[in-house]
Amino acid sequence: MRILSEPDRKYARAAIRRAFSARLSAAFGLSFAALSPAAAQTLQESLAMAYRGNPTLLGEQANQRAVTENSAQARSGWRPTVSVNMDANYQQGPYTSAFALGTFTSNYAEGYVAAKQTLYSFGHVANQVRAADARSRAEGENLRLTESQVFTAAVSAYMDVLRDRYVLDVRVADLEMLVRQVRLITSRYNLGGAPGEQVTRTDVEQAETRRRSAEVALTQARATLAASEANFRAVIGIMPAQLTMPDGLPGLPPSIEQAVRQAIAANPQLAQTREMKSATEADIDTARSQWGPQIQVQGLLGTVGPAAPFRGHEYSEQVSGTVSLVQPLYNGDLYNSQIRQARDKDEQARQNLEQARRAALQDVVTNWRAVENGLQAIQAGTAEVRSGETTLKGYQVEYGYGLRSTTDVLYADQNLRAAQVDLATSRHDTIVAEAKLLASIGRLQARDLLPGIQHYNSGAALQRARTRGWEPLQTPIAALDRAGW
């Protein structure tokens, strides 16, 4: 199959759209020029509505912000913890020992502030931070994937309504023509006429059968359109107004080789699995770091005295400080098991990465061919509709002179309607294939399709999570913790 160059493809799209609109306008009685800008709803406007209000996309944005909080939580291991504790105790009762007589009294109250800081964790916290950041970035890529899926659904819903409205107009025009044809044939059958103009009862029944089939097809087209409009509202948020036929989607690569390179670099699913692979690598180091020493410092400042009655001058100050070093020696093979488990998860992530790479390449090739085939199908379909219109008009004229049979006219009408439906379907499938191709190379994003509106910034959400709650001691302690990794 011949691959069209980029200039040829742009010229073909423009020519096809003009021919397609002209054919549909003539066949369905539509005039795109008559649509006022206020009444028309473009594909870009519909995508903007979906971007601002689609619940799936908005929910995933909230989930992305939630996942980035894991990066903030992981960094808490480098930061101090401070708590205030207050206890009061009063107890009086008899001694329980056989060698003691009388009663005892316990009466004290204490309050203190305790602070604890990890000085070194043998890279345990550092690797937890690596894993959390990688998973936060992976969730950002998953948000891109969701965004492209929502846009693909929006493009499909938009083109579904356009196609089904055109098909409905085809069915209406078909039924109107067949009603007229049935009247003409019935009149000829009842009136008789010259031998060349006479029709039989079989001709009448044949025309009636086609008319009934057209009525069924019209009913089905209305039901299909109602379902498409309902889906449009579910995806985009409003009922479709008068929609305009798009020329095509922006950002298509000029060659399949460049499309493959872009997919390897920017496919959201592939990028997500890369980040998950980085996270599982960090998980292995996190499990290994549990075997290393940990150093913590803890301080306590408070006061203690009698609980009742309260006498402030009787309270004394208590201060303590502790530095502890913990080195695991044996734990029943727990840490070794966790290391093995982390390595197996990393191998799974590696296989997922390879699977995502293959799927991305498959999507590029499949959708690239679909776009090319669609453009050629539109060109062929436009010519077929033009030929079908000419044939039907000619047969109708020749039928009046007895040169064509009823079967010839009905067959020509059936071919024309099928060609019109195929043309609308080809245009629909081509635009949807373009959307899927852009999604596979990471270009079906708001920044590519909607440059004039404010976009959600997943990177900013991650940066806020990474810097929220920063402490002065965090930087040197983090540098020390990373020293061995």
C-alpha positions in Angstrom: 0.0 0.0 0.0 1.3 3.4 -0.9 2.0 5.8 2.0 0.8 9.4 1.3 3.3 12.1 2.0 2.3 14.9 4.5 1.5 17.5 1.7 -0.5 14.9 -0.2 -2.3 13.9 3.0 -3.2 17.6 3.8 -4.4 18.2 0.3 -6.4 15.0 0.3 -8.1 15.8 3.6 -9.1 19.3 2.4 -10.4 18.0 -1.0 -12.2 15.1 0.7 -13.9 17.3 3.2 -15.1 19.7 0.5 -16.4 16.8 -1.7 -17.8 15.0 1.4 -19.7 18.1 2.6 -21.0 18.8 -0.9 -22.2 15.3 -1.4 -23.9 15.1 1.9 -25.4 18.6 1.5 -26.9 17.6 -1.9 -28.1 14.2 -0.7 -29.5 15.2 2.7 -30.6 18.8 2.0 -28.0 20.2 4.5 -26.1 23.4 4.1 -23.0 23.8 6.3 -22.7 27.4 5.2 -26.2 28.1 6.6 -25.1 27.2 10.1 -24.4 30.3 12.2 -21.3 30.3 14.3 -23.4 30.6 17.5 -25.4 27.5 16.7 -22.5 25.3 15.4 -20.6 23.2 17.9 -17.1 22.3 16.8 -15.1 19.3 17.8 -12.6 21.5 19.7 -15.4 23.1 21.7 -16.7 19.6 22.6 -13.3 18.5 23.7 -12.9 21.6 25.8 -16.3 20.8 27.5 -15.2 17.2 28.2 -11.8 18.4 29.6 -13.5 20.8 32.0 -16.3 18.6 33.1 -15.8 14.9 32.4 -16.1 13.1 35.8 -13.7 10.3 34.9 -11.0 12.8 34.1 -11.7 15.1 37.1 -11.7 12.1 39.4 -8.3 10.9 38.0 -6.9 14.3 38.6 -8.0 14.1 42.2 -6.5 10.6 42.5 -3.2 11.9 41.0 -3.0 14.5 43.8 -3.7 11.9 46.4 -1.0 9.6 45.1 1.6 12.4 45.1 1.0 12.7 48.9 3.0 9.4 49.2 6.0 11.5 48.2 5.4 13.8 51.1 4.8 10.9 53.5 7.9 9.1 52.5 10.0 12.3 53.2 8.6 12.4 56.8 11.2 9.7 57.7 13.9 12.5 57.3 12.0 14.9 59.6 11.7 15.0 63.4 8.6 14.0 65.3 7.6 16.0 68.3 4.8 15.0 70.8 3.5 16.4 74.1 2.6 13.9 76.8 0.7 14.5 80.1 0.0 11.9 82.8 -1.6 12.2 86.2 -2.0 9.3 88.7 -3.4 9.1 92.2 -3.9 5.7 93.9 -4.4 4.7 97.6 -4.9 1.2 98.9 -3.7 -1.5 101.3 -0.4 -3.3 101.0 -0.8 -6.8 99.7 2.4 -8.2 101.1 2.1 -10.2 104.3 5.2 -8.5 105.7 3.8 -4.9 105.2 1.0 -3.2 107.2 -1.1 -0.2 106.5 -1.7 1.5 103.2 0.2 3.0 100.3 -0.3 6.2 98.3 0.8 6.9 94.7 0.4 10.5 93.7 2.2 12.0 90.8 1.7 14.0 87.6 4.1 14.6 84.8 4.2 16.5 81.5 6.9 16.4 78.9 7.8 17.2 75.3 9.5 14.3 73.4 11.3 14.7 70.1 12.8 12.0 67.9 15.0 12.4 64.8 16.4 9.7 62.6 20.0 10.6 61.7 20.8 7.7 59.4 18.7 4.8 58.1 21.2 3.1 55.8 19.3 4.4 52.8 15.9 3.0 53.9 14.1 6.3 53.8 16.0 7.4 50.7 14.8 4.4 48.8 11.3 4.7 50.1 11.4 8.3 48.7 12.7 7.0 45.3 9.9 4.5 45.1 7.2 7.0 46.1 8.4 9.6 43.6 8.5 7.0 40.8 4.9 6.0 41.6 3.8 9.6 41.8 5.3 10.1 38.3 3.7 6.9 37.1 0.3 8.2 38.3 1.0 11.4 36.4 1.4 9.3 33.3 -1.7 7.4 34.1 -3.5 10.7 34.2 -2.2 11.4 30.7 -3.5 8.0 29.7 -6.9 8.7 31.2 -6.9 12.1 29.4 -6.2 10.5 26.1 -8.9 7.9 26.7 -11.5 10.6 27.5 -10.5 12.5 24.4 -10.8 9.4 22.3 -14.2 8.7 23.7 -15.2 12.4 23.1 -14.0 12.3 19.5 -15.9 9.0 18.9 -19.0 10.3 20.5 -18.8 13.5 18.4 -18.3 11.5 15.2 -21.0 9.0 16.1 -23.6 11.7 16.3 -22.4 13.2 12.9 -22.4 9.9 11.2 -25.8 8.8 12.6 -27.4 12.1 11.8 -26.2 11.7 8.2 -27.4 8.1 8.1 -30.8 9.3 9.4 -31.0 11.9 6.6 -30.1 9.1 4.1 -32.9 6.9 5.4 -35.4 9.8 5.3 -34.4 10.6 1.7 -34.5 7.0 0.8 -38.0 6.5 2.2 -39.3 9.7 0.5 -38.0 8.5 -2.9 -39.5 5.0 -2.4 -42.9 6.4 -1.5 -42.9 8.4 -4.7 -41.7 5.4 -6.6 -44.5 3.2 -5.1 -47.1 5.8 -6.1 -45.8 6.0 -9.7 -45.6 2.2 -10.1 -49.1 1.7 -8.5 -50.5 4.4 -10.8 -49.0 2.7 -13.9 -50.3 -0.6 -12.8 -53.8 0.7 -12.3 -53.9 2.8 -15.5 -52.1 0.4 -17.8 -50.7 2.2 -20.8 -48.4 1.4 -23.7 -46.8 -2.0 -23.5 -43.4 -0.5 -22.8 -44.8 1.5 -19.9 -46.9 -1.3 -18.3 -45.9 -2.8 -14.9 -46.9 -6.0 -13.2 -48.2 -6.8 -9.8 -44.8 -8.1 -9.0 -43.3 -4.6 -9.7 -45.8 -3.1 -7.2 -45.0 -5.7 -4.5 -41.3 -5.3 -5.1 -41.5 -1.5 -4.6 -43.7 -2.0 -1.5 -41.2 -4.4 0.0 -38.4 -1.9 -0.5 -40.5 0.9 1.0 -41.2 -1.3 4.1 -37.5 -2.1 4.4 -36.8 1.6 4.3 -39.3 2.3 7.1 -37.5 -0.3 9.3 -34.1 1.2 8.4 -35.4 4.6 9.3 -36.7 3.4 12.7 -33.3 1.8 13.4 -31.4 4.9 12.4 -33.5 7.0 14.8 -32.8 4.6 17.6 -29.1 4.5 16.8 -28.9 8.3 16.8 -30.7 8.5 20.1 -28.1 6.2 21.6 -25.3 8.2 20.1 -26.7 11.5 21.4 -27.1 10.0 24.9 -23.5 8.8 24.8 -22.4 12.3 23.7 -24.1 13.8 26.7 -22.5 11.2 29.0 -19.0 11.9 27.7 -19.1 15.6 27.0 -21.8 16.8 29.4 -24.4 18.4 27.2 -26.7 17.3 24.4 -25.2 17.8 20.9 -26.2 20.9 19.0 -25.5 21.3 15.3 -22.1 19.7 14.8 -19.5 20.7 12.2 -17.5 18.2 10.3 -13.8 18.5 11.4 -11.0 18.6 8.8 -8.9 16.3 10.8 -7.0 16.3 14.1 -3.8 18.3 14.5 -0.4 16.8 15.2 -0.3 13.7 13.0 3.2 12.6 12.3 4.5 12.8 8.7 5.6 9.2 8.6 5.1 5.9 10.3 8.7 5.8 11.4 8.4 9.1 13.2 5.1 7.9 14.7 7.0 4.9 16.1 9.7 7.1 17.6 7.2 9.4 19.2 5.3 6.4 20.7 8.5 5.0 22.2 9.2 8.4 23.8 5.8 9.6 24.8 3.2 6.8 24.9 1.4 7.3 28.3 1.0 3.6 29.0 4.7 2.9 28.1 5.8 5.9 30.2 3.8 4.7 33.2 5.3 1.2 33.1 8.8 2.8 32.9 8.1 4.7 36.1 6.7 1.6 37.8 9.9 -0.3 36.8 11.9 2.5 38.5 9.7 2.1 41.6 10.2 -1.7 41.8 14.0 -1.2 41.5 13.8 1.2 44.5 11.7 -1.4 46.3 14.5 -3.9 46.1 16.9 -1.4 47.6 14.4 -0.5 50.3 14.2 -4.2 51.3 18.0 -4.6 51.3 18.5 -1.5 53.4 16.6 -3.1 56.3 19.8 -5.1 57.0 21.8 -1.9 57.7 22.2 0.0 60.9 19.9 2.8 62.0 20.9 5.7 64.2 18.3 7.8 66.0 18.5 10.5 68.6 15.7 11.2 71.1 15.2 14.0 73.7 12.8 14.6 76.5 12.1 17.7 78.5 9.4 17.9 81.1 8.4 18.2 84.7 7.0 15.8 87.5 5.4 16.4 90.8 2.4 15.5 93.1 -0.9 15.2 91.3 -3.2 16.3 94.2 -3.2 18.8 95.6 -1.3 20.7 92.9 1.7 22.5 94.3 3.8 24.1 91.5 6.9 24.7 93.6 7.1 21.0 94.3 7.5 20.1 90.7 11.0 19.2 89.4 12.4 19.3 85.9 13.3 16.2 84.0 15.6 16.1 81.0 16.9 13.1 79.1 18.6 12.4 75.8 19.3 9.2 74.0 21.3 8.2 70.9 20.5 4.6 69.7 22.1 2.5 67.0 20.2 -0.6 65.9 21.8 -3.3 63.8 19.6 -6.3 62.8 21.3 -9.7 63.0 18.5 -12.2 62.6 14.8 -11.9 62.0 13.6 -15.3 60.9 14.4 -14.7 57.2 11.8 -11.9 57.1 14.1 -9.4 55.3 15.5 -11.9 52.9 12.0 -13.0 51.9 11.0 -9.3 51.3 14.1 -8.9 49.1 13.2 -12.0 47.0 9.6 -10.7 46.8 10.8 -7.3 45.6 13.0 -8.9 43.0 10.1 -10.9 41.6 7.9 -7.8 41.5 10.7 -6.1 39.6 10.8 -8.9 37.1 7.0 -8.6 36.6 7.4 -4.8 36.1 10.1 -5.5 33.4 7.8 -7.9 31.6 5.0 -5.3 31.8 7.3 -2.7 30.3 8.1 -5.0 27.4 4.4 -5.8 26.9 3.5 -2.0 26.9 6.3 -1.4 24.4 4.9 -4.0 22.0 1.3 -2.8 22.5 2.3 0.8 21.7 4.0 -0.3 18.5 1.0 -2.4 17.5 -1.3 0.6 18.1 0.8 2.9 16.0 0.9 0.5 13.0 -2.7 -0.5 13.3 -4.1 3.1 13.5 -1.6 4.4 10.9 -2.9 1.9 8.4 -6.5 2.7 9.5 -6.0 6.4 8.8 -4.4 5.7 5.4 -7.1 3.2 4.4 -9.8 5.6 5.6 -8.5 8.5 3.5 -8.5 6.2 0.4 -12.0 4.9 1.3 -13.3 8.4 1.5 -11.9 9.3 -1.9 -13.4 6.1 -3.4 -16.7 6.6 -1.5 -17.0 10.2 -2.7 -16.7 9.0 -6.3 -19.1 6.1 -5.7 -21.8 8.5 -4.3 -21.4 10.8 -7.3 -21.7 7.9 -9.7 -24.7 6.5 -7.8 -26.5 9.8 -7.9 -26.0 10.1 -11.6 -27.1 6.5 -12.1 -30.3 6.8 -10.1 -31.3 10.0 -11.9 -30.6 8.4 -15.3 -32.5 5.3 -14.4 -35.5 7.3 -13.2 -35.6 9.2 -16.5 -35.1 6.0 -18.6 -37.8 4.3 -16.5 -40.3 7.0 -17.6 -39.6 6.0 -21.2 -39.8 2.3 -20.5 -36.1 1.7 -21.0 -35.5 0.6 -17.4 -37.4 -1.8 -15.2 -38.6 -1.3 -11.7 -35.8 -3.6 -10.4 -33.2 -1.4 -12.1 -34.5 1.8 -10.3 -34.8 0.1 -6.9 -31.3 -1.4 -7.3 -29.8 1.9 -8.2 -31.5 3.6 -5.2 -30.2 0.8 -2.9 -26.7 1.2 -4.2 -26.7 4.9 -3.7 -28.0 4.8 -0.1 -25.4 2.1 0.7 -22.6 4.3 -0.8 -23.8 7.3 1.2 -23.8 5.4 4.5 -20.4 3.9 3.7 -19.0 7.4 3.0 -20.3 8.7 6.3 -18.9 5.7 8.1 -15.5 6.0 6.4 -15.3 9.7 7.5 -16.2 8.7 11.0 -13.7 5.8 11.2 -10.9 7.9 9.8 -11.3 10.7 12.4 -11.6 8.1 15.2 -8.5 6.3 13.8 -6.6 9.7 13.8 -7.6 10.1 17.5 -6.3 6.7 18.4 -3.1 7.2 16.5 -2.5 10.5 18.4 -3.3 8.7 21.6 -0.7 6.0 20.9 2.0 8.5 20.3 1.1 10.6 23.4 -0.3 13.6 21.4 -4.0 13.3 22.2 -3.6 15.7 25.2 -5.1 19.0 26.2 -1.9 20.8 25.5 -2.0 19.6 21.9 -5.7 19.9 21.2 -6.7 22.8 23.4 -3.9 25.3 23.5 -6.2 28.2 24.4 -7.4 27.0 27.8 -5.7 26.4 31.2 -4.4 22.9 31.6 -4.1 20.8 34.7 -0.4 20.5 35.7 0.4 17.1 37.3 4.0 18.0 37.6 3.1 21.0 39.8 1.0 18.8 42.1 4.0 16.5 42.6 6.4 19.4 43.2 4.1 20.8 45.9 3.9 17.4 47.6 7.7 17.0 47.5 8.4 20.4 49.1 5.4 20.6 51.6 6.5 20.3 55.2 10.2 20.9 54.5 12.5 21.1 57.6 16.0 22.6 57.8 17.5 19.3 58.9 16.0 17.4 56.0 18.6 18.4 53.5 21.8 17.2 55.3 20.1 14.1 56.7 18.8 13.2 53.3 22.3 13.7 51.8 23.8 11.4 54.5 21.1 8.8 54.0 21.7 8.6 50.3 25.5 8.3 50.7 25.5 4.6 50.4 23.2 4.3 47.4 
